[in-house]
Amino acid sequence: MTTLEKLKIMLGITGSDQDEALSLLLEDVKNDLLTWTNRTELPPALEPIQRQIAVIRYNRQGVEGQTSHSEGGVSRSFEDLPESIRAAINQYRLLKVVRYAAPSA
């Protein structure tokens, strides 16, 4: 089963009319994960995290960046990423080594 198919199951989406947008969403999340972890390929263990972040971003469409909202007695606010997801990502971060050349005298 592909990552797209699994995401559609998580979102309760049937049919293929949203496949292009969902594929783009998965690609964007993958690129973010690669940047955050300093990797060039996404480890298979991070694929569930990719889907979880994609679900979060899908559900936030139209209210991006909202930190608080109250209407009709219902209040909602968003955090950037849940701590559990950040912890999972941090387990796969690679250190970036920067060489420093001392100036010659």
Steps between C-alpha positions, in 0.01 A plus 500: 500500500639841406546792734226684310257210547577485872450877534163476326393228744604718795301792359200288401534602134377272224540563130788669326384859452733627778801281413702780343459733797568221750811390310628858506428519873695177561789628287515828693499316834771264375719794396448662841593176676816467291596856589425454870701176516790605271439194283477443126262202522204447732551199728205257484448552875409866433224418249232479773619840628474633144137388487421640846638842406313485167174436689570797728571727204198371307272573793646850544434609142319831511605576859879483466690658785196536720600512866159552653137513390177506694155482351170382642659371818756292307862600538796369304866581468788336316855425595771467239553124530407276791793415727469128418557571131793734571659233721463238226659731244790584732589130526589505130690828482851481365766732630633748253878537513644836407873519450668807631832600355696725730635809327866469411735728683 
